[in-house]
Amino acid sequence: MAKMGRPKAEKPADKKVTIRLTGEEHELLLEYTKNHNMTMTQVVKLAVLEKLMSDQK
């Protein structure tokens, strides 16, 4: 019988990073996610990658 379930990801996202935000920072993040139809994870990843890429130039 064949294995069932979700196929394995090529590059699994298995690392976690936890951050703490002030109430104001959290509200700003929530507002941004709603205005841009993105998840918090998407926004944080995008911001981190943009910062890392700009620092490499």
N, C-alpha and C positions, 0 to 999 in steps of 0.2 A: 504494500500500500504506500502511495506517495505521501511525502510530508506536506502538510497544509500550513497555511499561515502567511504572514507578511514576508516578502523576500528581504534578505539582508541588504542593508544599505552599503553602497560602495565606500563611503566615508562616514561612518556613524558618528553622530555628535554625542559622545559619551563623557565629555568633560563638563563640569558644572562650575559656575562662578556665582557667588552670592554677593549682593550689594545691599547697603542700607541707604534709604533715601529719607529726607525730611518730608513732612507733609506737603510742603510747597513743591518740592521736586517731584514728588509722586503725582500731584495734581497736574503739573506741567506735562509729565509723561503721559498721563491718561488723556489729557486734552489733545496732545499730539497724535496719539494712537487713533483716537476717534476721528480727528480731522483728516488723517491720511489713510484711514481704513487699513491699519497695520496692527500687528500684535506687539506687546511690549518686547518680546524676544526679538522680533524683526527690527524694531527701532533701536534697541540697544546694540545688536550685532552690527547694524548699519553704521551707527555712530562710532563704535570701536574700530571697525575696519576703515572708515574714512579717516579717523585720527591717525591710525597706524600708517596708512598709505601716504598721508600728507607729511608725516614726519620722516619718511624714507626719501623724500625728494630733496 
